[in-house]
Amino acid sequence: MDLRFHDLRHEAISRFFEMGLSLPEVALISGHKDARMLVRYAHFTARSIARKLVRSTKEPIHAE
């Protein structure tokens, strides 16, 4: 097995997206300045987006 730093970085960034972090939040953590490069790590699917939408409609809205 040939494990590289990039492999670990890819895995971590993918997990951040799975946790629901936004693109700007993940960019802040990863240090990416170009969103196009960062989106390569986000493996969005219709199912994952639908789950996120359903989850957001169940959360109470808080006024800030």
All heavy atoms as TSV, in Angstrom:
chain	resi	resn	atom	element	x	y	z
A	1	MET	N	N	0.850	-1.176	0.000
A	1	MET	CA	C	0.000	0.000	0.000
A	1	MET	C	C	0.896	1.240	0.000
A	1	MET	O	O	1.822	1.348	0.776
A	1	MET	CB	C	-0.903	-0.024	1.225
A	1	MET	CG	C	-1.900	1.065	1.245
A	1	MET	SD	S	-3.086	0.727	2.545
A	1	MET	CE	C	-3.585	2.344	2.906
A	2	ASP	N	N	0.565	2.163	-0.868
A	2	ASP	CA	C	1.368	3.369	-1.026
A	2	ASP	C	C	0.549	4.565	-0.558
A	2	ASP	O	O	-0.092	5.251	-1.341
A	2	ASP	CB	C	1.759	3.516	-2.490
A	2	ASP	CG	C	2.866	4.520	-2.699
A	2	ASP	OD1	O	3.546	4.856	-1.718
A	2	ASP	OD2	O	3.047	4.959	-3.845
A	3	LEU	N	N	0.561	4.835	0.747
A	3	LEU	CA	C	-0.230	5.910	1.336
A	3	LEU	C	C	0.562	7.211	1.319
A	3	LEU	O	O	1.715	7.247	1.720
A	3	LEU	CB	C	-0.607	5.540	2.777
A	3	LEU	CG	C	-1.602	6.446	3.469
A	3	LEU	CD1	C	-2.954	6.399	2.762
A	3	LEU	CD2	C	-1.770	6.010	4.911
A	4	ARG	N	N	-0.085	8.263	0.822
A	4	ARG	CA	C	0.568	9.570	0.755
A	4	ARG	C	C	-0.220	10.584	1.583
A	4	ARG	O	O	-1.388	10.372	1.902
A	4	ARG	CB	C	0.616	10.053	-0.695
A	4	ARG	CG	C	1.382	9.112	-1.611
A	4	ARG	CD	C	1.154	9.498	-3.035
A	4	ARG	NE	N	-0.284	9.354	-3.301
A	4	ARG	CZ	C	-0.882	9.695	-4.428
A	4	ARG	NH1	N	-0.183	10.188	-5.404
A	4	ARG	NH2	N	-2.175	9.544	-4.597
A	5	PHE	N	N	0.423	11.698	1.910
A	5	PHE	CA	C	-0.238	12.770	2.644
A	5	PHE	C	C	-1.508	13.210	1.927
A	5	PHE	O	O	-2.540	13.449	2.548
A	5	PHE	CB	C	0.705	13.960	2.830
A	5	PHE	CG	C	0.022	15.157	3.428
A	5	PHE	CD1	C	-0.284	15.196	4.780
A	5	PHE	CD2	C	-0.330	16.234	2.631
A	5	PHE	CE1	C	-0.931	16.293	5.335
A	5	PHE	CE2	C	-0.980	17.337	3.183
A	5	PHE	CZ	C	-1.279	17.355	4.540
A	6	HIS	N	N	-1.440	13.305	0.603
A	6	HIS	CA	C	-2.591	13.739	-0.182
A	6	HIS	C	C	-3.792	12.828	0.055
A	6	HIS	O	O	-4.931	13.296	0.099
A	6	HIS	CB	C	-2.241	13.787	-1.676
A	6	HIS	CG	C	-3.424	14.110	-2.529
A	6	HIS	ND1	N	-3.890	15.397	-2.684
A	6	HIS	CD2	C	-4.258	13.311	-3.237
A	6	HIS	CE1	C	-4.963	15.364	-3.467
A	6	HIS	NE2	N	-5.195	14.128	-3.818
A	7	ASP	N	N	-3.552	11.529	0.199
A	7	ASP	CA	C	-4.644	10.581	0.433
A	7	ASP	C	C	-5.355	10.883	1.752
A	7	ASP	O	O	-6.585	10.844	1.827
A	7	ASP	CB	C	-4.115	9.143	0.461
A	7	ASP	CG	C	-3.456	8.737	-0.848
A	7	ASP	OD1	O	-3.906	9.190	-1.915
A	7	ASP	OD2	O	-2.479	7.972	-0.797
A	8	LEU	N	N	-4.580	11.187	2.776
A	8	LEU	CA	C	-5.161	11.509	4.077
A	8	LEU	C	C	-5.915	12.839	4.022
A	8	LEU	O	O	-6.987	12.983	4.613
A	8	LEU	CB	C	-4.067	11.573	5.144
A	8	LEU	CG	C	-3.306	10.268	5.381
A	8	LEU	CD1	C	-2.163	10.500	6.359
A	8	LEU	CD2	C	-4.241	9.191	5.890
A	9	ARG	N	N	-5.349	13.789	3.307
A	9	ARG	CA	C	-6.003	15.092	3.158
A	9	ARG	C	C	-7.328	14.938	2.423
A	9	ARG	O	O	-8.345	15.515	2.819
A	9	ARG	CB	C	-5.070	16.033	2.390
A	9	ARG	CG	C	-5.599	17.433	2.249
A	9	ARG	CD	C	-4.599	18.261	1.476
A	9	ARG	NE	N	-4.922	19.674	1.571
A	9	ARG	CZ	C	-4.606	20.544	0.653
A	9	ARG	NH1	N	-3.929	20.187	-0.413
A	9	ARG	NH2	N	-4.931	21.806	0.795
A	10	HIS	N	N	-7.323	14.156	1.362
A	10	HIS	CA	C	-8.542	13.910	0.584
A	10	HIS	C	C	-9.613	13.288	1.479
A	10	HIS	O	O	-10.774	13.710	1.469
A	10	HIS	CB	C	-8.235	12.988	-0.603
A	10	HIS	CG	C	-9.411	12.742	-1.482
A	10	HIS	ND1	N	-9.468	13.205	-2.769
A	10	HIS	CD2	C	-10.569	12.097	-1.272
A	10	HIS	CE1	C	-10.620	12.845	-3.308
A	10	HIS	NE2	N	-11.301	12.163	-2.415
A	11	GLU	N	N	-9.242	12.306	2.259
A	11	GLU	CA	C	-10.187	11.622	3.143
A	11	GLU	C	C	-10.758	12.588	4.176
A	11	GLU	O	O	-11.968	12.633	4.410
A	11	GLU	CB	C	-9.504	10.447	3.849
A	11	GLU	CG	C	-10.416	9.649	4.739
A	11	GLU	CD	C	-11.537	8.933	4.004
A	11	GLU	OE1	O	-11.432	8.694	2.787
A	11	GLU	OE2	O	-12.550	8.614	4.670
A	12	ALA	N	N	-9.913	13.395	4.787
A	12	ALA	CA	C	-10.368	14.337	5.805
A	12	ALA	C	C	-11.330	15.365	5.208
A	12	ALA	O	O	-12.392	15.634	5.780
A	12	ALA	CB	C	-9.177	15.038	6.444
A	13	ILE	N	N	-10.988	15.909	4.066
A	13	ILE	CA	C	-11.839	16.917	3.437
A	13	ILE	C	C	-13.172	16.316	3.025
A	13	ILE	O	O	-14.234	16.919	3.221
A	13	ILE	CB	C	-11.113	17.576	2.244
A	13	ILE	CG1	C	-9.937	18.408	2.755
A	13	ILE	CG2	C	-12.065	18.434	1.426
A	13	ILE	CD1	C	-9.005	18.914	1.679
A	14	SER	N	N	-13.147	15.112	2.492
A	14	SER	CA	C	-14.393	14.431	2.127
A	14	SER	C	C	-15.275	14.238	3.349
A	14	SER	O	O	-16.495	14.442	3.291
A	14	SER	CB	C	-14.092	13.076	1.483
A	14	SER	OG	O	-13.364	13.239	0.292
A	15	ARG	N	N	-14.688	13.875	4.472
A	15	ARG	CA	C	-15.447	13.676	5.718
A	15	ARG	C	C	-16.038	14.976	6.224
A	15	ARG	O	O	-17.154	14.999	6.752
A	15	ARG	CB	C	-14.567	13.054	6.805
A	15	ARG	CG	C	-14.039	11.680	6.483
A	15	ARG	CD	C	-15.160	10.660	6.510
A	15	ARG	NE	N	-14.662	9.379	6.080
A	15	ARG	CZ	C	-14.769	8.266	6.790
A	15	ARG	NH1	N	-15.362	8.285	7.951
A	15	ARG	NH2	N	-14.293	7.142	6.307
A	16	PHE	N	N	-15.299	16.077	6.088
A	16	PHE	CA	C	-15.833	17.371	6.506
A	16	PHE	C	C	-17.106	17.695	5.728
A	16	PHE	O	O	-18.088	18.171	6.295
A	16	PHE	CB	C	-14.812	18.497	6.311
A	16	PHE	CG	C	-13.640	18.444	7.252
A	16	PHE	CD1	C	-12.378	18.824	6.818
A	16	PHE	CD2	C	-13.788	18.039	8.564
A	16	PHE	CE1	C	-11.294	18.793	7.679
A	16	PHE	CE2	C	-12.710	18.004	9.440
A	16	PHE	CZ	C	-11.460	18.379	8.988
A	17	PHE	N	N	-17.083	17.432	4.424
A	17	PHE	CA	C	-18.280	17.668	3.616
A	17	PHE	C	C	-19.410	16.733	4.041
A	17	PHE	O	O	-20.566	17.143	4.117
A	17	PHE	CB	C	-17.983	17.504	2.125
A	17	PHE	CG	C	-17.313	18.702	1.514
A	17	PHE	CD1	C	-16.058	18.594	0.956
A	17	PHE	CD2	C	-17.943	19.937	1.497
A	17	PHE	CE1	C	-15.437	19.691	0.384
A	17	PHE	CE2	C	-17.340	21.048	0.931
A	17	PHE	CZ	C	-16.079	20.925	0.372
A	18	GLU	N	N	-19.089	15.478	4.335
A	18	GLU	CA	C	-20.107	14.532	4.788
A	18	GLU	C	C	-20.732	14.982	6.100
A	18	GLU	O	O	-21.908	14.715	6.356
A	18	GLU	CB	C	-19.502	13.138	4.961
A	18	GLU	CG	C	-19.177	12.453	3.663
A	18	GLU	CD	C	-18.435	11.142	3.865
A	18	GLU	OE1	O	-18.344	10.661	5.016
A	18	GLU	OE2	O	-17.944	10.604	2.864
A	19	MET	N	N	-19.957	15.659	6.943
A	19	MET	CA	C	-20.459	16.162	8.225
A	19	MET	C	C	-21.391	17.356	8.032
A	19	MET	O	O	-22.060	17.771	8.965
A	19	MET	CB	C	-19.292	16.576	9.121
A	19	MET	CG	C	-18.453	15.423	9.595
A	19	MET	SD	S	-16.911	15.961	10.379
A	19	MET	CE	C	-17.521	17.002	11.690
A	20	GLY	N	N	-21.411	17.901	6.827
A	20	GLY	CA	C	-22.300	19.013	6.542
A	20	GLY	C	C	-21.642	20.374	6.566
A	20	GLY	O	O	-22.325	21.403	6.479
A	21	LEU	N	N	-20.314	20.418	6.689
A	21	LEU	CA	C	-19.630	21.705	6.664
A	21	LEU	C	C	-19.772	22.323	5.281
A	21	LEU	O	O	-19.802	21.628	4.276
A	21	LEU	CB	C	-18.152	21.552	7.007
A	21	LEU	CG	C	-17.789	21.662	8.495
A	21	LEU	CD1	C	-18.424	20.552	9.293
A	21	LEU	CD2	C	-16.311	21.667	8.671
A	22	SER	N	N	-19.850	23.642	5.251
A	22	SER	CA	C	-20.006	24.359	3.983
A	22	SER	C	C	-18.657	24.484	3.272
A	22	SER	O	O	-17.592	24.271	3.873
A	22	SER	CB	C	-20.581	25.750	4.244
A	22	SER	OG	O	-19.637	26.538	4.933
A	23	LEU	N	N	-18.714	24.888	2.032
A	23	LEU	CA	C	-17.504	25.076	1.241
A	23	LEU	C	C	-16.553	26.088	1.893
A	23	LEU	O	O	-15.370	25.794	2.046
A	23	LEU	CB	C	-17.878	25.510	-0.177
A	23	LEU	CG	C	-16.778	25.448	-1.204
A	23	LEU	CD1	C	-16.434	24.013	-1.547
A	23	LEU	CD2	C	-17.178	26.190	-2.450
A	24	PRO	N	N	-17.048	27.268	2.325
A	24	PRO	CA	C	-16.132	28.217	2.980
A	24	PRO	C	C	-15.536	27.657	4.280
A	24	PRO	O	O	-14.369	27.927	4.584
A	24	PRO	CB	C	-17.011	29.436	3.266
A	24	PRO	CG	C	-18.142	29.332	2.309
A	24	PRO	CD	C	-18.365	27.871	2.108
A	25	GLU	N	N	-16.311	26.881	5.034
A	25	GLU	CA	C	-15.798	26.303	6.277
A	25	GLU	C	C	-14.681	25.305	6.002
A	25	GLU	O	O	-13.635	25.319	6.649
A	25	GLU	CB	C	-16.930	25.629	7.055
A	25	GLU	CG	C	-17.945	26.610	7.601
A	25	GLU	CD	C	-19.209	25.966	8.109
A	25	GLU	OE1	O	-19.595	24.880	7.619
A	25	GLU	OE2	O	-19.835	26.545	9.015
A	26	VAL	N	N	-14.895	24.439	5.010
A	26	VAL	CA	C	-13.874	23.443	4.668
A	26	VAL	C	C	-12.641	24.136	4.088
A	26	VAL	O	O	-11.511	23.754	4.396
A	26	VAL	CB	C	-14.425	22.374	3.702
A	26	VAL	CG1	C	-13.337	21.405	3.284
A	26	VAL	CG2	C	-15.584	21.613	4.342
A	27	ALA	N	N	-12.839	25.170	3.296
A	27	ALA	CA	C	-11.709	25.911	2.725
A	27	ALA	C	C	-10.862	26.533	3.828
A	27	ALA	O	O	-9.636	26.542	3.744
A	27	ALA	CB	C	-12.209	26.990	1.766
A	28	LEU	N	N	-11.510	27.027	4.864
A	28	LEU	CA	C	-10.784	27.626	5.979
A	28	LEU	C	C	-9.914	26.582	6.679
A	28	LEU	O	O	-8.761	26.843	7.020
A	28	LEU	CB	C	-11.781	28.235	6.973
A	28	LEU	CG	C	-11.187	29.004	8.132
A	28	LEU	CD1	C	-10.456	30.244	7.634
A	28	LEU	CD2	C	-12.286	29.399	9.106
A	29	ILE	N	N	-10.443	25.391	6.852
A	29	ILE	CA	C	-9.697	24.311	7.506
A	29	ILE	C	C	-8.565	23.802	6.612
A	29	ILE	O	O	-7.443	23.591	7.071
A	29	ILE	CB	C	-10.637	23.140	7.866
A	29	ILE	CG1	C	-11.651	23.582	8.925
A	29	ILE	CG2	C	-9.847	21.930	8.352
A	29	ILE	CD1	C	-12.786	22.596	9.129
A	30	SER	N	N	-8.867	23.589	5.336
A	30	SER	CA	C	-7.905	22.946	4.437
A	30	SER	C	C	-6.864	23.901	3.866
A	30	SER	O	O	-5.813	23.469	3.395
A	30	SER	CB	C	-8.647	22.272	3.279
A	30	SER	OG	O	-9.207	23.251	2.417
A	31	GLY	N	N	-7.187	25.191	3.873
A	31	GLY	CA	C	-6.258	26.160	3.309
A	31	GLY	C	C	-6.417	26.367	1.814
A	31	GLY	O	O	-5.630	27.099	1.209
A	32	HIS	N	N	-7.432	25.764	1.205
A	32	HIS	CA	C	-7.666	25.964	-0.232
A	32	HIS	C	C	-8.118	27.386	-0.489
A	32	HIS	O	O	-8.960	27.917	0.216
A	32	HIS	CB	C	-8.741	24.996	-0.743
A	32	HIS	CG	C	-8.248	23.617	-0.973
A	32	HIS	ND1	N	-8.213	22.673	0.022
A	32	HIS	CD2	C	-7.767	23.019	-2.084
A	32	HIS	CE1	C	-7.734	21.540	-0.472
A	32	HIS	NE2	N	-7.442	21.733	-1.742
A	33	LYS	N	N	-7.561	27.995	-1.517
A	33	LYS	CA	C	-7.966	29.335	-1.901
A	33	LYS	C	C	-8.847	29.299	-3.149
A	33	LYS	O	O	-9.563	30.242	-3.438
A	33	LYS	CB	C	-6.730	30.196	-2.153
A	33	LYS	CG	C	-5.895	30.349	-0.887
A	33	LYS	CD	C	-4.937	31.478	-0.973
A	33	LYS	CE	C	-4.053	31.659	0.226
A	33	LYS	NZ	N	-4.292	30.942	1.396
A	34	ASP	N	N	-8.810	28.210	-3.871
A	34	ASP	CA	C	-9.583	28.055	-5.101
A	34	ASP	C	C	-10.705	27.044	-4.862
A	34	ASP	O	O	-10.449	25.862	-4.624
A	34	ASP	CB	C	-8.669	27.576	-6.226
A	34	ASP	CG	C	-9.364	27.515	-7.569
A	34	ASP	OD1	O	-10.590	27.724	-7.636
A	34	ASP	OD2	O	-8.674	27.253	-8.572
A	35	ALA	N	N	-11.947	27.507	-4.911
A	35	ALA	CA	C	-13.103	26.636	-4.644
A	35	ALA	C	C	-13.187	25.501	-5.663
A	35	ALA	O	O	-13.639	24.405	-5.323
A	35	ALA	CB	C	-14.382	27.450	-4.659
A	36	ARG	N	N	-12.740	25.734	-6.880
A	36	ARG	CA	C	-12.808	24.680	-7.902
A	36	ARG	C	C	-11.978	23.460	-7.502
A	36	ARG	O	O	-12.372	22.325	-7.760
A	36	ARG	CB	C	-12.341	25.198	-9.255
A	36	ARG	CG	C	-13.296	26.203	-9.872
A	36	ARG	CD	C	-12.745	26.767	-11.137
A	36	ARG	NE	N	-11.514	27.507	-10.786
A	36	ARG	CZ	C	-10.672	28.017	-11.660
A	36	ARG	NH1	N	-10.893	27.869	-12.933
A	36	ARG	NH2	N	-9.613	28.673	-11.252
A	37	MET	N	N	-10.842	23.695	-6.895
A	37	MET	CA	C	-10.007	22.577	-6.461
A	37	MET	C	C	-10.652	21.843	-5.287
A	37	MET	O	O	-10.607	20.626	-5.192
A	37	MET	CB	C	-8.611	23.072	-6.059
A	37	MET	CG	C	-7.806	23.611	-7.203
A	37	MET	SD	S	-7.515	22.379	-8.495
A	37	MET	CE	C	-6.442	21.254	-7.644
A	38	LEU	N	N	-11.267	22.606	-4.397
A	38	LEU	CA	C	-11.871	22.025	-3.206
A	38	LEU	C	C	-13.092	21.178	-3.550
A	38	LEU	O	O	-13.331	20.141	-2.927
A	38	LEU	CB	C	-12.245	23.145	-2.231
A	38	LEU	CG	C	-12.681	22.730	-0.844
A	38	LEU	CD1	C	-11.661	21.823	-0.180
A	38	LEU	CD2	C	-12.924	23.957	0.008
A	39	VAL	N	N	-13.860	21.591	-4.530
A	39	VAL	CA	C	-15.070	20.864	-4.910
A	39	VAL	C	C	-14.731	19.451	-5.390
A	39	VAL	O	O	-15.555	18.540	-5.285
A	39	VAL	CB	C	-15.871	21.656	-5.972
A	39	VAL	CG1	C	-16.994	20.834	-6.566
A	39	VAL	CG2	C	-16.424	22.927	-5.368
A	40	ARG	N	N	-13.526	19.233	-5.841
A	40	ARG	CA	C	-13.113	17.894	-6.289
A	40	ARG	C	C	-13.193	16.875	-5.161
A	40	ARG	O	O	-13.342	15.686	-5.389
A	40	ARG	CB	C	-11.681	17.929	-6.829
A	40	ARG	CG	C	-11.511	18.865	-7.980
A	40	ARG	CD	C	-10.070	19.046	-8.304
A	40	ARG	NE	N	-9.745	18.227	-9.457
A	40	ARG	CZ	C	-8.529	18.013	-9.894
A	40	ARG	NH1	N	-7.510	18.539	-9.266
A	40	ARG	NH2	N	-8.324	17.262	-10.941
A	41	TYR	N	N	-13.085	17.349	-3.919
A	41	TYR	CA	C	-13.132	16.466	-2.762
A	41	TYR	C	C	-14.559	16.199	-2.292
A	41	TYR	O	O	-14.789	15.305	-1.495
A	41	TYR	CB	C	-12.350	17.072	-1.591
A	41	TYR	CG	C	-10.889	17.238	-1.850
A	41	TYR	CD1	C	-10.368	18.463	-2.227
A	41	TYR	CD2	C	-10.019	16.170	-1.706
A	41	TYR	CE1	C	-9.012	18.624	-2.448
A	41	TYR	CE2	C	-8.658	16.319	-1.929
A	41	TYR	CZ	C	-8.174	17.554	-2.296
A	41	TYR	OH	O	-6.829	17.696	-2.511
A	42	ALA	N	N	-15.484	17.016	-2.730
A	42	ALA	CA	C	-16.874	16.889	-2.299
A	42	ALA	C	C	-17.587	15.920	-3.229
A	42	ALA	O	O	-17.760	16.202	-4.398
A	42	ALA	CB	C	-17.551	18.250	-2.326
A	43	HIS	N	N	-17.966	14.808	-2.695
A	43	HIS	CA	C	-18.637	13.788	-3.508
A	43	HIS	C	C	-20.140	13.889	-3.268
A	43	HIS	O	O	-20.744	13.043	-2.630
A	43	HIS	CB	C	-18.111	12.400	-3.157
A	43	HIS	CG	C	-16.629	12.299	-3.271
A	43	HIS	ND1	N	-15.982	12.327	-4.482
A	43	HIS	CD2	C	-15.665	12.222	-2.339
A	43	HIS	CE1	C	-14.681	12.237	-4.291
A	43	HIS	NE2	N	-14.455	12.185	-2.996
A	44	PHE	N	N	-20.717	14.983	-3.770
A	44	PHE	CA	C	-22.134	15.215	-3.581
A	44	PHE	C	C	-22.942	14.234	-4.425
A	44	PHE	O	O	-22.592	13.936	-5.555
A	44	PHE	CB	C	-22.516	16.642	-3.989
A	44	PHE	CG	C	-21.829	17.695	-3.182
A	44	PHE	CD1	C	-20.975	18.602	-3.778
A	44	PHE	CD2	C	-22.037	17.791	-1.822
A	44	PHE	CE1	C	-20.349	19.592	-3.039
A	44	PHE	CE2	C	-21.419	18.772	-1.062
A	44	PHE	CZ	C	-20.577	19.670	-1.678
A	45	THR	N	N	-24.022	13.761	-3.840
A	45	THR	CA	C	-24.963	12.920	-4.573
A	45	THR	C	C	-26.350	13.508	-4.353
A	45	THR	O	O	-26.573	14.267	-3.401
A	45	THR	CB	C	-24.957	11.470	-4.063
A	45	THR	OG1	O	-25.406	11.450	-2.703
A	45	THR	CG2	C	-23.574	10.839	-4.168
A	46	ALA	N	N	-27.279	13.151	-5.214
A	46	ALA	CA	C	-28.651	13.622	-5.049
A	46	ALA	C	C	-29.196	13.175	-3.697
A	46	ALA	O	O	-29.879	13.937	-3.009
A	46	ALA	CB	C	-29.525	13.102	-6.183
A	47	ARG	N	N	-28.870	11.971	-3.291
A	47	ARG	CA	C	-29.354	11.443	-2.009
A	47	ARG	C	C	-28.801	12.245	-0.830
A	47	ARG	O	O	-29.534	12.583	0.098
A	47	ARG	CB	C	-28.977	9.974	-1.868
A	47	ARG	CG	C	-29.372	9.405	-0.514
A	47	ARG	CD	C	-29.128	7.938	-0.447
A	47	ARG	NE	N	-30.248	7.315	-1.122
A	47	ARG	CZ	C	-30.299	6.055	-1.493
A	47	ARG	NH1	N	-29.286	5.270	-1.266
A	47	ARG	NH2	N	-31.360	5.567	-2.086
A	48	SER	N	N	-27.508	12.569	-0.851
A	48	SER	CA	C	-26.924	13.312	0.269
A	48	SER	C	C	-27.493	14.725	0.349
A	48	SER	O	O	-27.722	15.251	1.444
A	48	SER	CB	C	-25.398	13.356	0.158
A	48	SER	OG	O	-24.988	14.131	-0.945
A	49	ILE	N	N	-27.759	15.344	-0.782
A	49	ILE	CA	C	-28.346	16.683	-0.790
A	49	ILE	C	C	-29.789	16.626	-0.297
A	49	ILE	O	O	-30.210	17.472	0.493
A	49	ILE	CB	C	-28.259	17.303	-2.197
A	49	ILE	CG1	C	-26.795	17.542	-2.560
A	49	ILE	CG2	C	-29.049	18.596	-2.282
A	49	ILE	CD1	C	-26.564	17.895	-4.006
A	50	ALA	N	N	-30.534	15.615	-0.722
A	50	ALA	CA	C	-31.916	15.464	-0.269
A	50	ALA	C	C	-31.966	15.266	1.241
A	50	ALA	O	O	-32.807	15.859	1.926
A	50	ALA	CB	C	-32.586	14.295	-0.984
A	51	ARG	N	N	-31.063	14.442	1.786
A	51	ARG	CA	C	-31.024	14.228	3.235
A	51	ARG	C	C	-30.757	15.529	3.977
A	51	ARG	O	O	-31.358	15.809	5.011
A	51	ARG	CB	C	-29.944	13.198	3.591
A	51	ARG	CG	C	-30.504	11.803	3.713
A	51	ARG	CD	C	-29.453	10.869	4.254
A	51	ARG	NE	N	-28.902	10.204	3.076
A	51	ARG	CZ	C	-27.656	9.838	2.896
A	51	ARG	NH1	N	-26.761	10.061	3.819
A	51	ARG	NH2	N	-27.265	9.243	1.809
A	52	LYS	N	N	-29.857	16.313	3.446
A	52	LYS	CA	C	-29.520	17.582	4.078
A	52	LYS	C	C	-30.725	18.535	4.062
A	52	LYS	O	O	-30.994	19.226	5.034
A	52	LYS	CB	C	-28.330	18.209	3.346
A	52	LYS	CG	C	-27.685	19.329	4.082
A	52	LYS	CD	C	-26.394	19.719	3.397
A	52	LYS	CE	C	-25.673	20.783	4.167
A	52	LYS	NZ	N	-24.414	21.162	3.563
A	53	LEU	N	N	-31.454	18.550	2.959
A	53	LEU	CA	C	-32.638	19.400	2.864
A	53	LEU	C	C	-33.719	18.957	3.842
A	53	LEU	O	O	-34.344	19.785	4.507
A	53	LEU	CB	C	-33.178	19.393	1.434
A	53	LEU	CG	C	-32.335	20.128	0.411
A	53	LEU	CD1	C	-32.839	19.849	-0.996
A	53	LEU	CD2	C	-32.333	21.611	0.698
A	54	VAL	N	N	-33.940	17.671	3.938
A	54	VAL	CA	C	-34.940	17.152	4.881
A	54	VAL	C	C	-34.534	17.480	6.308
A	54	VAL	O	O	-35.350	17.927	7.120
A	54	VAL	CB	C	-35.129	15.631	4.702
A	54	VAL	CG1	C	-35.930	15.040	5.844
A	54	VAL	CG2	C	-35.791	15.334	3.372
A	55	ARG	N	N	-33.272	17.299	6.617
A	55	ARG	CA	C	-32.762	17.582	7.958
A	55	ARG	C	C	-32.945	19.060	8.303
A	55	ARG	O	O	-33.327	19.401	9.413
A	55	ARG	CB	C	-31.294	17.181	8.035
A	55	ARG	CG	C	-30.752	17.039	9.410
A	55	ARG	CD	C	-29.375	16.409	9.460
A	55	ARG	NE	N	-28.458	16.890	8.437
A	55	ARG	CZ	C	-27.810	16.104	7.574
A	55	ARG	NH1	N	-27.949	14.799	7.612
A	55	ARG	NH2	N	-27.001	16.617	6.670
A	56	SER	N	N	-32.711	19.945	7.340
A	56	SER	CA	C	-32.808	21.381	7.609
A	56	SER	C	C	-34.251	21.820	7.835
A	56	SER	O	O	-34.499	22.794	8.542
A	56	SER	CB	C	-32.181	22.195	6.480
A	56	SER	OG	O	-32.978	22.133	5.333
A	57	THR	N	N	-35.225	21.127	7.286
A	57	THR	CA	C	-36.633	21.507	7.480
A	57	THR	C	C	-37.132	21.039	8.853
A	57	THR	O	O	-38.142	21.540	9.326
A	57	THR	CB	C	-37.536	20.934	6.388
A	57	THR	OG1	O	-37.449	19.503	6.395
A	57	THR	CG2	C	-37.161	21.479	5.027
A	58	LYS	N	N	-36.436	20.120	9.472
A	58	LYS	CA	C	-36.840	19.619	10.783
A	58	LYS	C	C	-36.235	20.421	11.921
A	58	LYS	O	O	-36.666	20.316	13.058
A	58	LYS	CB	C	-36.423	18.152	10.940
A	58	LYS	CG	C	-37.182	17.228	10.013
A	58	LYS	CD	C	-36.775	15.801	10.210
A	58	LYS	CE	C	-37.534	14.889	9.268
A	58	LYS	NZ	N	-37.147	13.491	9.431
A	59	GLU	N	N	-35.236	21.233	11.629
A	59	GLU	CA	C	-34.580	22.028	12.661
A	59	GLU	C	C	-35.350	23.310	12.910
A	59	GLU	O	O	-35.830	23.944	11.968
A	59	GLU	CB	C	-33.137	22.353	12.247
A	59	GLU	CG	C	-32.263	21.137	12.134
A	59	GLU	CD	C	-30.863	21.467	11.644
A	59	GLU	OE1	O	-30.540	22.665	11.509
A	59	GLU	OE2	O	-30.107	20.529	11.370
A	60	PRO	N	N	-35.496	23.717	14.161
A	60	PRO	CA	C	-36.185	24.978	14.446
A	60	PRO	C	C	-35.372	26.170	13.927
A	60	PRO	O	O	-34.146	26.128	13.903
A	60	PRO	CB	C	-36.268	25.014	15.976
A	60	PRO	CG	C	-35.211	24.077	16.446
A	60	PRO	CD	C	-35.016	23.048	15.360
A	61	ILE	N	N	-36.066	27.185	13.521
A	61	ILE	CA	C	-35.407	28.391	13.014
A	61	ILE	C	C	-35.185	29.338	14.189
A	61	ILE	O	O	-36.124	29.669	14.919
A	61	ILE	CB	C	-36.250	29.064	11.928
A	61	ILE	CG1	C	-36.424	28.117	10.744
A	61	ILE	CG2	C	-35.624	30.380	11.501
A	61	ILE	CD1	C	-37.373	28.616	9.683
A	62	HIS	N	N	-33.959	29.746	14.382
A	62	HIS	CA	C	-33.599	30.647	15.476
A	62	HIS	C	C	-33.323	32.026	14.910
A	62	HIS	O	O	-32.553	32.166	13.966
A	62	HIS	CB	C	-32.352	30.153	16.216
A	62	HIS	CG	C	-32.515	28.800	16.816
A	62	HIS	ND1	N	-33.288	28.580	17.932
A	62	HIS	CD2	C	-32.021	27.584	16.462
A	62	HIS	CE1	C	-33.253	27.287	18.242
A	62	HIS	NE2	N	-32.492	26.663	17.360
A	63	ALA	N	N	-33.924	33.019	15.500
A	63	ALA	CA	C	-33.643	34.395	15.097
A	63	ALA	C	C	-32.339	34.832	15.735
A	63	ALA	O	O	-32.118	34.577	16.909
A	63	ALA	CB	C	-34.775	35.316	15.517
A	64	GLU	N	N	-31.494	35.466	14.961
A	64	GLU	CA	C	-30.199	35.939	15.507
A	64	GLU	C	C	-30.158	37.428	15.570
A	64	GLU	O	O	-30.788	38.134	14.914
A	64	GLU	CB	C	-29.056	35.414	14.638
A	64	GLU	CG	C	-28.944	33.910	14.739
A	64	GLU	CD	C	-27.700	33.395	14.009
A	64	GLU	OE1	O	-26.713	34.142	13.895
A	64	GLU	OE2	O	-27.733	32.266	13.568
